[in-house]
Amino acid sequence: MTDASSSNATPLLDVKHLRKYFPIISGDFRRKVTGNVRAVDDVSFFINEGETLGLVGESGCGKTTASRCVLRAYVPTSGEMLFRNPDGSIVDLAKLSRTGLRPIRPQIQMIFQDPYASLNPRMTLFDIVGEPLLMNGMKDRKRRTERVAELLQLVGLRPEFMQRFPHAFSGGQRQRIGIARALASSPRLVVADEPVSALDVSVQAQILNLLLELQRELHLTYLFVAHNLSVVKHICDRVTVMYVGKIVETAETQELFRAPKHPYTAALMLAVPVPDPRVKSGDVELKGDVPSPANPPPGCYFHPRCPFAIDRCKVNAPEYREITPGHFVSCHRADELQLAGVAL
């Protein structure tokens, strides 16, 4: 059962049983496939129009790979990614050819993590922000100039900056340029891959508030990839937690932070800062290393690190199920565990 069934309206994006495996190749001529890295392993989630879904987890859990599959930067190994067009028709992004993806790409854009590496240092702001417009048929330079000026103003930059190069700007300003470029094609879904993790804390708040403001003004939908739960609780409507390529929990943000049902989610709460130094957030401490996605453990992938694991956890993989309306979890003991969350 996928959690899309709890939504009455058709989601903007409905991902079902998504898998992305990378082959492990060895041998003298590197022709022998000896296994697979299961970067994304049977992942299902949905995003309603106008909301922000957070995709969180430790580094290497598969969240960025999943988001790049949604963008079709990676071709999924299997699964469906059902995207709703403005006319209400549904297309499966996973099965579209490069030609078939062409009219869809302007509707799905990305904000990258690194504001330094993601901008071409040899291009001016006009060229960087105007390139998507040119690629999508806006050949008239005057119209492009007007649109670039409008986009720069939208993200808080002055239009006269458009002839400058990226080196003239700070990290926060560069990320604003990246946001302007993502908005150039008037997308409906924006994939934000840790868009504030490379920025100073004071600048992070500015960028997050800008993203919220743009969402209200332009009716955007976000898939927000992050590992910082403090950022997630500020911007996301719902949160999906991933571990070693699988989803372990999904819930509305307030519900997830107040009452996590999976021990891994509760462990992540330890990373959420609490303003009182005498108060410890969360009650599950992570020990050991993350298993290799090329050779995950049997049963529940989290059982080698879980303080609540029982014999059943070591043998049988838990079902991803709905335990309360809108709250899904993959844990054998979710109904009996009382895990501490953090106050929002």
MIFIFI-623797 format. One record per residue (C-alpha): residue in one letter; x negated, y negated, z negated. Coordinates in nm, 3 decimals, decimal comma. Layout:
# residues N
<atom code="a" c1="X" c2="Y" c3="Z"/>
...
***
This chain:
# residues 344
<atom code="m" c1="0,000" c2="0,000" c3="0,000"/>
<atom code="t" c1="-0,139" c2="-0,342" c3="0,095"/>
<atom code="d" c1="-0,060" c2="-0,647" c3="-0,111"/>
<atom code="a" c1="0,086" c2="-0,819" c3="0,196"/>
<atom code="s" c1="0,411" c2="-0,643" c3="0,119"/>
<atom code="s" c1="0,472" c2="-0,875" c3="-0,176"/>
<atom code="s" c1="0,502" c2="-1,174" c3="0,056"/>
<atom code="n" c1="0,841" c2="-1,251" c3="0,206"/>
<atom code="a" c1="0,707" c2="-1,477" c3="0,481"/>
<atom code="t" c1="0,470" c2="-1,348" c3="0,749"/>
<atom code="p" c1="0,113" c2="-1,429" c3="0,637"/>
<atom code="l" c1="-0,112" c2="-1,639" c3="0,856"/>
<atom code="l" c1="-0,372" c2="-1,362" c3="0,830"/>
<atom code="d" c1="-0,304" c2="-1,004" c3="0,721"/>
<atom code="v" c1="-0,613" c2="-0,782" c3="0,695"/>
<atom code="k" c1="-0,541" c2="-0,409" c3="0,667"/>
<atom code="h" c1="-0,793" c2="-0,131" c3="0,589"/>
<atom code="l" c1="-1,087" c2="-0,330" c3="0,726"/>
<atom code="r" c1="-1,416" c2="-0,144" c3="0,751"/>
<atom code="k" c1="-1,756" c2="-0,261" c3="0,868"/>
<atom code="y" c1="-2,038" c2="-0,007" c3="0,864"/>
<atom code="f" c1="-2,396" c2="-0,076" c3="0,971"/>
<atom code="p" c1="-2,584" c2="0,231" c3="1,096"/>
<atom code="i" c1="-2,911" c2="0,335" c3="0,931"/>
<atom code="i" c1="-3,146" c2="0,422" c3="1,215"/>
<atom code="s" c1="-3,472" c2="0,613" c3="1,177"/>
<atom code="g" c1="-3,700" c2="0,844" c3="1,374"/>
<atom code="d" c1="-4,003" c2="0,787" c3="1,596"/>
<atom code="f" c1="-3,803" c2="0,601" c3="1,860"/>
<atom code="r" c1="-3,538" c2="0,468" c3="1,618"/>
<atom code="r" c1="-3,266" c2="0,667" c3="1,790"/>
<atom code="k" c1="-3,143" c2="0,885" c3="1,504"/>
<atom code="v" c1="-2,855" c2="0,761" c3="1,287"/>
<atom code="t" c1="-2,913" c2="0,900" c3="0,936"/>
<atom code="g" c1="-2,628" c2="0,722" c3="0,756"/>
<atom code="n" c1="-2,426" c2="0,405" c3="0,724"/>
<atom code="v" c1="-2,429" c2="0,099" c3="0,503"/>
<atom code="r" c1="-2,064" c2="0,056" c3="0,403"/>
<atom code="a" c1="-2,072" c2="-0,322" c3="0,378"/>
<atom code="v" c1="-1,690" c2="-0,345" c3="0,391"/>
<atom code="d" c1="-1,506" c2="-0,027" c3="0,301"/>
<atom code="d" c1="-1,125" c2="-0,016" c3="0,337"/>
<atom code="v" c1="-1,043" c2="-0,378" c3="0,245"/>
<atom code="s" c1="-0,689" c2="-0,518" c3="0,264"/>
<atom code="f" c1="-0,574" c2="-0,872" c3="0,182"/>
<atom code="f" c1="-0,351" c2="-1,146" c3="0,320"/>
<atom code="i" c1="-0,353" c2="-1,526" c3="0,331"/>
<atom code="n" c1="-0,033" c2="-1,728" c3="0,350"/>
<atom code="e" c1="-0,028" c2="-2,049" c3="0,549"/>
<atom code="g" c1="-0,135" c2="-2,350" c3="0,343"/>
<atom code="e" c1="-0,297" c2="-2,156" c3="0,057"/>
<atom code="t" c1="-0,655" c2="-2,091" c3="-0,050"/>
<atom code="l" c1="-0,765" c2="-1,732" c3="-0,110"/>
<atom code="g" c1="-1,090" c2="-1,689" c3="-0,301"/>
<atom code="l" c1="-1,310" c2="-1,393" c3="-0,212"/>
<atom code="v" c1="-1,556" c2="-1,340" c3="-0,498"/>
<atom code="g" c1="-1,816" c2="-1,094" c3="-0,622"/>
<atom code="e" c1="-2,188" c2="-1,046" c3="-0,678"/>
<atom code="s" c1="-2,438" c2="-1,092" c3="-0,398"/>
<atom code="g" c1="-2,423" c2="-0,796" c3="-0,161"/>
<atom code="c" c1="-2,064" c2="-0,701" c3="-0,243"/>
<atom code="g" c1="-1,951" c2="-0,751" c3="0,119"/>
<atom code="k" c1="-1,756" c2="-1,075" c3="0,090"/>
<atom code="t" c1="-1,956" c2="-1,260" c3="0,358"/>
<atom code="t" c1="-1,943" c2="-0,959" c3="0,590"/>
<atom code="a" c1="-1,564" c2="-0,947" c3="0,550"/>
<atom code="s" c1="-1,534" c2="-1,317" c3="0,630"/>
<atom code="r" c1="-1,754" c2="-1,281" c3="0,938"/>
<atom code="c" c1="-1,534" c2="-0,996" c3="1,057"/>
<atom code="v" c1="-1,235" c2="-1,232" c3="1,027"/>
<atom code="l" c1="-1,424" c2="-1,480" c3="1,244"/>
<atom code="r" c1="-1,518" c2="-1,195" c3="1,477"/>
<atom code="a" c1="-1,884" c2="-1,281" c3="1,438"/>
<atom code="y" c1="-1,898" c2="-0,908" c3="1,358"/>
<atom code="v" c1="-1,692" c2="-0,645" c3="1,538"/>
<atom code="p" c1="-1,512" c2="-0,437" c3="1,271"/>
<atom code="t" c1="-1,574" c2="-0,064" c3="1,262"/>
<atom code="s" c1="-1,201" c2="-0,007" c3="1,206"/>
<atom code="g" c1="-0,891" c2="-0,172" c3="1,063"/>
<atom code="e" c1="-0,653" c2="-0,450" c3="1,161"/>
<atom code="m" c1="-0,674" c2="-0,829" c3="1,128"/>
<atom code="l" c1="-0,330" c2="-0,960" c3="1,219"/>
<atom code="f" c1="-0,327" c2="-1,334" c3="1,292"/>
<atom code="r" c1="-0,007" c2="-1,533" c3="1,344"/>
<atom code="n" c1="-0,012" c2="-1,780" c3="1,634"/>
<atom code="p" c1="0,172" c2="-2,115" c3="1,617"/>
<atom code="d" c1="0,454" c2="-1,966" c3="1,827"/>
<atom code="g" c1="0,501" c2="-1,684" c3="1,574"/>
<atom code="s" c1="0,344" c2="-1,408" c3="1,784"/>
<atom code="i" c1="0,099" c2="-1,172" c3="1,610"/>
<atom code="v" c1="-0,240" c2="-1,075" c3="1,753"/>
<atom code="d" c1="-0,490" c2="-0,823" c3="1,615"/>
<atom code="l" c1="-0,825" c2="-1,003" c3="1,604"/>
<atom code="a" c1="-1,007" c2="-0,673" c3="1,558"/>
<atom code="k" c1="-0,905" c2="-0,546" c3="1,902"/>
<atom code="l" c1="-0,941" c2="-0,862" c3="2,112"/>
<atom code="s" c1="-1,212" c2="-0,886" c3="2,378"/>
<atom code="r" c1="-1,437" c2="-1,191" c3="2,407"/>
<atom code="t" c1="-1,202" c2="-1,330" c3="2,671"/>
<atom code="g" c1="-0,899" c2="-1,263" c3="2,453"/>
<atom code="l" c1="-1,062" c2="-1,435" c3="2,156"/>
<atom code="r" c1="-1,128" c2="-1,757" c3="2,348"/>
<atom code="p" c1="-0,785" c2="-1,921" c3="2,287"/>
<atom code="i" c1="-0,790" c2="-1,804" c3="1,921"/>
<atom code="r" c1="-1,134" c2="-1,936" c3="1,824"/>
<atom code="p" c1="-1,030" c2="-2,305" c3="1,794"/>
<atom code="q" c1="-0,774" c2="-2,197" c3="1,532"/>
<atom code="i" c1="-1,032" c2="-2,026" c3="1,306"/>
<atom code="q" c1="-1,345" c2="-2,220" c3="1,212"/>
<atom code="m" c1="-1,624" c2="-2,187" c3="0,954"/>
<atom code="i" c1="-1,802" c2="-2,409" c3="0,702"/>
<atom code="f" c1="-2,149" c2="-2,267" c3="0,641"/>
<atom code="q" c1="-2,334" c2="-2,226" c3="0,312"/>
<atom code="d" c1="-2,658" c2="-2,406" c3="0,398"/>
<atom code="p" c1="-2,605" c2="-2,768" c3="0,508"/>
<atom code="y" c1="-2,969" c2="-2,788" c3="0,620"/>
<atom code="a" c1="-3,003" c2="-2,474" c3="0,835"/>
<atom code="s" c1="-2,654" c2="-2,497" c3="0,989"/>
<atom code="l" c1="-2,716" c2="-2,830" c3="1,168"/>
<atom code="n" c1="-2,941" c2="-2,855" c3="1,474"/>
<atom code="p" c1="-3,213" c2="-3,111" c3="1,385"/>
<atom code="r" c1="-3,248" c2="-3,210" c3="1,752"/>
<atom code="m" c1="-2,883" c2="-3,311" c3="1,791"/>
<atom code="t" c1="-2,719" c2="-3,634" c3="1,681"/>
<atom code="l" c1="-2,399" c2="-3,637" c3="1,478"/>
<atom code="f" c1="-2,209" c2="-3,721" c3="1,797"/>
<atom code="d" c1="-2,346" c2="-3,408" c3="1,966"/>
<atom code="i" c1="-2,295" c2="-3,184" c3="1,658"/>
<atom code="v" c1="-1,936" c2="-3,285" c3="1,585"/>
<atom code="g" c1="-1,847" c2="-3,340" c3="1,949"/>
<atom code="e" c1="-1,974" c2="-3,004" c3="2,075"/>
<atom code="p" c1="-1,655" c2="-2,810" c3="1,979"/>
<atom code="l" c1="-1,450" c2="-3,077" c3="2,157"/>
<atom code="l" c1="-1,660" c2="-3,042" c3="2,472"/>
<atom code="m" c1="-1,641" c2="-2,661" c3="2,459"/>
<atom code="n" c1="-1,263" c2="-2,680" c3="2,432"/>
<atom code="g" c1="-1,213" c2="-2,900" c3="2,735"/>
<atom code="m" c1="-1,253" c2="-3,262" c3="2,619"/>
<atom code="k" c1="-1,484" c2="-3,376" c3="2,898"/>
<atom code="d" c1="-1,415" c2="-3,749" c3="2,869"/>
<atom code="r" c1="-1,701" c2="-3,900" c3="2,665"/>
<atom code="k" c1="-1,495" c2="-4,198" c3="2,548"/>
<atom code="r" c1="-1,224" c2="-3,972" c3="2,407"/>
<atom code="r" c1="-1,488" c2="-3,757" c3="2,237"/>
<atom code="t" c1="-1,650" c2="-4,065" c3="2,084"/>
<atom code="e" c1="-1,316" c2="-4,179" c3="1,944"/>
<atom code="r" c1="-1,240" c2="-3,834" c3="1,806"/>
<atom code="v" c1="-1,587" c2="-3,797" c3="1,647"/>
<atom code="a" c1="-1,547" c2="-4,139" c3="1,483"/>
<atom code="e" c1="-1,208" c2="-4,032" c3="1,348"/>
<atom code="l" c1="-1,350" c2="-3,704" c3="1,211"/>
<atom code="l" c1="-1,645" c2="-3,878" c3="1,042"/>
<atom code="q" c1="-1,409" c2="-4,121" c3="0,871"/>
<atom code="l" c1="-1,192" c2="-3,828" c3="0,764"/>
<atom code="v" c1="-1,481" c2="-3,670" c3="0,572"/>
<atom code="g" c1="-1,606" c2="-3,996" c3="0,422"/>
<atom code="l" c1="-1,884" c2="-4,091" c3="0,665"/>
<atom code="r" c1="-1,917" c2="-4,412" c3="0,867"/>
<atom code="p" c1="-1,859" c2="-4,387" c3="1,244"/>
<atom code="e" c1="-2,174" c2="-4,586" c3="1,319"/>
<atom code="f" c1="-2,374" c2="-4,288" c3="1,185"/>
<atom code="m" c1="-2,290" c2="-4,080" c3="1,490"/>
<atom code="q" c1="-2,614" c2="-4,161" c3="1,673"/>
<atom code="r" c1="-2,832" c2="-4,054" c3="1,380"/>
<atom code="f" c1="-2,997" c2="-3,716" c3="1,332"/>
<atom code="p" c1="-2,935" c2="-3,475" c3="1,039"/>
<atom code="h" c1="-3,269" c2="-3,551" c3="0,869"/>
<atom code="a" c1="-3,137" c2="-3,897" c3="0,780"/>
<atom code="f" c1="-2,873" c2="-3,755" c3="0,547"/>
<atom code="s" c1="-2,859" c2="-3,597" c3="0,202"/>
<atom code="g" c1="-2,735" c2="-3,242" c3="0,139"/>
<atom code="g" c1="-2,386" c2="-3,357" c3="0,045"/>
<atom code="q" c1="-2,362" c2="-3,578" c3="0,354"/>
<atom code="r" c1="-2,482" c2="-3,291" c3="0,575"/>
<atom code="q" c1="-2,211" c2="-3,067" c3="0,436"/>
<atom code="r" c1="-1,957" c2="-3,339" c3="0,521"/>
<atom code="i" c1="-2,093" c2="-3,328" c3="0,877"/>
<atom code="g" c1="-2,044" c2="-2,951" c3="0,880"/>
<atom code="i" c1="-1,686" c2="-2,996" c3="0,760"/>
<atom code="a" c1="-1,620" c2="-3,254" c3="1,032"/>
<atom code="r" c1="-1,753" c2="-3,011" c3="1,293"/>
<atom code="a" c1="-1,526" c2="-2,733" c3="1,159"/>
<atom code="l" c1="-1,224" c2="-2,964" c3="1,183"/>
<atom code="a" c1="-1,300" c2="-3,084" c3="1,537"/>
<atom code="s" c1="-1,084" c2="-2,818" c3="1,706"/>
<atom code="s" c1="-0,790" c2="-2,874" c3="1,465"/>
<atom code="p" c1="-0,810" c2="-2,525" c3="1,310"/>
<atom code="r" c1="-0,534" c2="-2,360" c3="1,107"/>
<atom code="l" c1="-0,766" c2="-2,126" c3="0,913"/>
<atom code="v" c1="-1,104" c2="-2,237" c3="0,777"/>
<atom code="v" c1="-1,351" c2="-1,982" c3="0,640"/>
<atom code="a" c1="-1,572" c2="-2,155" c3="0,382"/>
<atom code="d" c1="-1,876" c2="-1,939" c3="0,303"/>
<atom code="e" c1="-2,003" c2="-2,066" c3="-0,034"/>
<atom code="p" c1="-1,985" c2="-2,426" c3="0,093"/>
<atom code="v" c1="-2,108" c2="-2,587" c3="-0,230"/>
<atom code="s" c1="-2,360" c2="-2,335" c3="-0,368"/>
<atom code="a" c1="-2,660" c2="-2,520" c3="-0,216"/>
<atom code="l" c1="-2,553" c2="-2,861" c3="-0,352"/>
<atom code="d" c1="-2,610" c2="-3,046" c3="-0,680"/>
<atom code="v" c1="-2,332" c2="-3,002" c3="-0,935"/>
<atom code="s" c1="-2,216" c2="-3,365" c3="-0,908"/>
<atom code="v" c1="-2,198" c2="-3,336" c3="-0,529"/>
<atom code="q" c1="-2,016" c2="-3,001" c3="-0,553"/>
<atom code="a" c1="-1,720" c2="-3,170" c3="-0,720"/>
<atom code="q" c1="-1,703" c2="-3,431" c3="-0,443"/>
<atom code="i" c1="-1,702" c2="-3,169" c3="-0,168"/>
<atom code="l" c1="-1,442" c2="-2,954" c3="-0,345"/>
<atom code="n" c1="-1,214" c2="-3,255" c3="-0,392"/>
<atom code="l" c1="-1,264" c2="-3,343" c3="-0,024"/>
<atom code="l" c1="-1,162" c2="-2,991" c3="0,079"/>
<atom code="l" c1="-0,847" c2="-3,013" c3="-0,134"/>
<atom code="e" c1="-0,764" c2="-3,354" c3="0,009"/>
<atom code="l" c1="-0,812" c2="-3,232" c3="0,367"/>
<atom code="q" c1="-0,596" c2="-2,928" c3="0,295"/>
<atom code="r" c1="-0,307" c2="-3,146" c3="0,183"/>
<atom code="e" c1="-0,349" c2="-3,392" c3="0,469"/>
<atom code="l" c1="-0,404" c2="-3,145" c3="0,754"/>
<atom code="h" c1="-0,207" c2="-2,843" c3="0,616"/>
<atom code="l" c1="-0,516" c2="-2,621" c3="0,626"/>
<atom code="t" c1="-0,550" c2="-2,264" c3="0,507"/>
<atom code="y" c1="-0,879" c2="-2,158" c3="0,344"/>
<atom code="l" c1="-1,059" c2="-1,828" c3="0,297"/>
<atom code="f" c1="-1,302" c2="-1,942" c3="0,029"/>
<atom code="v" c1="-1,604" c2="-1,713" c3="-0,023"/>
<atom code="a" c1="-1,790" c2="-1,771" c3="-0,350"/>
<atom code="h" c1="-1,967" c2="-1,612" c3="-0,644"/>
<atom code="n" c1="-1,917" c2="-1,906" c3="-0,882"/>
<atom code="l" c1="-1,589" c2="-1,850" c3="-1,066"/>
<atom code="s" c1="-1,589" c2="-2,207" c3="-1,200"/>
<atom code="v" c1="-1,560" c2="-2,329" c3="-0,843"/>
<atom code="v" c1="-1,299" c2="-2,067" c3="-0,756"/>
<atom code="k" c1="-1,066" c2="-2,157" c3="-1,041"/>
<atom code="h" c1="-1,075" c2="-2,523" c3="-0,931"/>
<atom code="i" c1="-0,977" c2="-2,472" c3="-0,568"/>
<atom code="c" c1="-0,811" c2="-2,131" c3="-0,513"/>
<atom code="d" c1="-0,444" c2="-2,032" c3="-0,537"/>
<atom code="r" c1="-0,522" c2="-1,658" c3="-0,546"/>
<atom code="v" c1="-0,844" c2="-1,465" c3="-0,600"/>
<atom code="t" c1="-0,963" c2="-1,132" c3="-0,457"/>
<atom code="v" c1="-1,258" c2="-0,964" c3="-0,633"/>
<atom code="m" c1="-1,491" c2="-0,736" c3="-0,435"/>
<atom code="y" c1="-1,743" c2="-0,478" c3="-0,556"/>
<atom code="v" c1="-1,969" c2="-0,270" c3="-0,329"/>
<atom code="g" c1="-1,752" c2="-0,327" c3="-0,022"/>
<atom code="k" c1="-1,417" c2="-0,261" c3="-0,191"/>
<atom code="i" c1="-1,149" c2="-0,482" c3="-0,342"/>
<atom code="v" c1="-1,106" c2="-0,411" c3="-0,713"/>
<atom code="e" c1="-0,854" c2="-0,680" c3="-0,811"/>
<atom code="t" c1="-0,629" c2="-0,948" c3="-0,660"/>
<atom code="a" c1="-0,404" c2="-1,193" c3="-0,846"/>
<atom code="e" c1="-0,300" c2="-1,556" c3="-0,870"/>
<atom code="t" c1="-0,584" c2="-1,763" c3="-1,010"/>
<atom code="q" c1="-0,422" c2="-1,843" c3="-1,344"/>
<atom code="e" c1="-0,316" c2="-1,483" c3="-1,397"/>
<atom code="l" c1="-0,660" c2="-1,345" c3="-1,309"/>
<atom code="f" c1="-0,848" c2="-1,578" c3="-1,542"/>
<atom code="r" c1="-0,596" c2="-1,538" c3="-1,826"/>
<atom code="a" c1="-0,566" c2="-1,160" c3="-1,814"/>
<atom code="p" c1="-0,810" c2="-0,970" c3="-1,592"/>
<atom code="k" c1="-0,722" c2="-0,602" c3="-1,551"/>
<atom code="h" c1="-1,044" c2="-0,463" c3="-1,406"/>
<atom code="p" c1="-1,360" c2="-0,437" c3="-1,622"/>
<atom code="y" c1="-1,572" c2="-0,578" c3="-1,340"/>
<atom code="t" c1="-1,354" c2="-0,890" c3="-1,321"/>
<atom code="a" c1="-1,379" c2="-0,928" c3="-1,698"/>
<atom code="a" c1="-1,757" c2="-0,898" c3="-1,670"/>
<atom code="l" c1="-1,766" c2="-1,175" c3="-1,411"/>
<atom code="m" c1="-1,586" c2="-1,399" c3="-1,661"/>
<atom code="l" c1="-1,909" c2="-1,409" c3="-1,863"/>
<atom code="a" c1="-2,049" c2="-1,631" c3="-1,590"/>
<atom code="v" c1="-1,774" c2="-1,892" c3="-1,637"/>
<atom code="p" c1="-1,910" c2="-2,176" c3="-1,853"/>
<atom code="v" c1="-1,709" c2="-2,258" c3="-2,167"/>
<atom code="p" c1="-1,753" c2="-2,612" c3="-2,311"/>
<atom code="d" c1="-1,791" c2="-2,475" c3="-2,666"/>
<atom code="p" c1="-2,138" c2="-2,318" c3="-2,720"/>
<atom code="r" c1="-2,000" c2="-2,104" c3="-3,005"/>
<atom code="v" c1="-1,743" c2="-1,938" c3="-2,779"/>
<atom code="k" c1="-1,836" c2="-1,646" c3="-2,558"/>
<atom code="s" c1="-1,630" c2="-1,611" c3="-2,240"/>
<atom code="g" c1="-1,534" c2="-1,260" c3="-2,141"/>
<atom code="d" c1="-1,593" c2="-0,939" c3="-2,335"/>
<atom code="v" c1="-1,757" c2="-0,702" c3="-2,084"/>
<atom code="e" c1="-2,130" c2="-0,733" c3="-2,021"/>
<atom code="l" c1="-2,272" c2="-0,597" c3="-1,694"/>
<atom code="k" c1="-2,556" c2="-0,348" c3="-1,732"/>
<atom code="g" c1="-2,754" c2="-0,161" c3="-1,470"/>
<atom code="d" c1="-2,788" c2="-0,234" c3="-1,100"/>
<atom code="v" c1="-2,534" c2="-0,262" c3="-0,823"/>
<atom code="p" c1="-2,510" c2="0,071" c3="-0,636"/>
<atom code="s" c1="-2,632" c2="0,088" c3="-0,278"/>
<atom code="p" c1="-2,351" c2="0,057" c3="-0,024"/>
<atom code="a" c1="-2,541" c2="0,316" c3="0,180"/>
<atom code="n" c1="-2,507" c2="0,572" c3="-0,102"/>
<atom code="p" c1="-2,225" c2="0,469" c3="-0,338"/>
<atom code="p" c1="-2,147" c2="0,686" c3="-0,642"/>
<atom code="p" c1="-1,854" c2="0,931" c3="-0,640"/>
<atom code="g" c1="-1,521" c2="0,834" c3="-0,792"/>
<atom code="c" c1="-1,493" c2="0,470" c3="-0,897"/>
<atom code="y" c1="-1,793" c2="0,278" c3="-0,763"/>
<atom code="f" c1="-1,808" c2="0,077" c3="-1,086"/>
<atom code="h" c1="-1,818" c2="0,371" c3="-1,329"/>
<atom code="p" c1="-2,201" c2="0,380" c3="-1,377"/>
<atom code="r" c1="-2,184" c2="0,025" c3="-1,520"/>
<atom code="c" c1="-1,842" c2="0,037" c3="-1,687"/>
<atom code="p" c1="-1,822" c2="0,064" c3="-2,070"/>
<atom code="f" c1="-1,467" c2="0,202" c3="-2,042"/>
<atom code="a" c1="-1,540" c2="0,481" c3="-1,791"/>
<atom code="i" c1="-1,397" c2="0,828" c3="-1,860"/>
<atom code="d" c1="-1,456" c2="1,160" c3="-1,685"/>
<atom code="r" c1="-1,176" c2="1,090" c3="-1,436"/>
<atom code="c" c1="-1,351" c2="0,771" c3="-1,323"/>
<atom code="k" c1="-1,662" c2="0,970" c3="-1,226"/>
<atom code="v" c1="-1,471" c2="1,205" c3="-0,997"/>
<atom code="n" c1="-1,158" c2="1,040" c3="-0,855"/>
<atom code="a" c1="-1,151" c2="0,708" c3="-0,671"/>
<atom code="p" c1="-0,879" c2="0,485" c3="-0,824"/>
<atom code="e" c1="-0,581" c2="0,376" c3="-0,618"/>
<atom code="y" c1="-0,544" c2="0,007" c3="-0,535"/>
<atom code="r" c1="-0,200" c2="-0,057" c3="-0,685"/>
<atom code="e" c1="0,035" c2="-0,332" c3="-0,800"/>
<atom code="i" c1="0,066" c2="-0,333" c3="-1,181"/>
<atom code="t" c1="0,264" c2="-0,658" c3="-1,216"/>
<atom code="p" c1="0,423" c2="-0,869" c3="-0,940"/>
<atom code="g" c1="0,141" c2="-1,006" c3="-0,724"/>
<atom code="h" c1="-0,133" c2="-0,853" c3="-0,941"/>
<atom code="f" c1="-0,320" c2="-0,562" c3="-0,776"/>
<atom code="v" c1="-0,602" c2="-0,363" c3="-0,930"/>
<atom code="s" c1="-0,812" c2="-0,056" c3="-0,855"/>
<atom code="c" c1="-0,874" c2="0,100" c3="-1,198"/>
<atom code="h" c1="-0,749" c2="0,422" c3="-1,363"/>
<atom code="r" c1="-0,722" c2="0,252" c3="-1,703"/>
<atom code="a" c1="-0,579" c2="-0,086" c3="-1,601"/>
<atom code="d" c1="-0,251" c2="-0,026" c3="-1,786"/>
<atom code="e" c1="-0,417" c2="0,047" c3="-2,120"/>
<atom code="l" c1="-0,717" c2="-0,189" c3="-2,130"/>
<atom code="q" c1="-0,682" c2="-0,528" c3="-2,299"/>
<atom code="l" c1="-0,955" c2="-0,744" c3="-2,148"/>
<atom code="a" c1="-1,030" c2="-1,102" c3="-2,247"/>
<atom code="g" c1="-1,011" c2="-1,376" c3="-1,987"/>
<atom code="v" c1="-1,100" c2="-1,745" c3="-2,002"/>
<atom code="a" c1="-0,883" c2="-2,052" c3="-2,045"/>
<atom code="l" c1="-0,826" c2="-2,263" c3="-1,735"/>
***
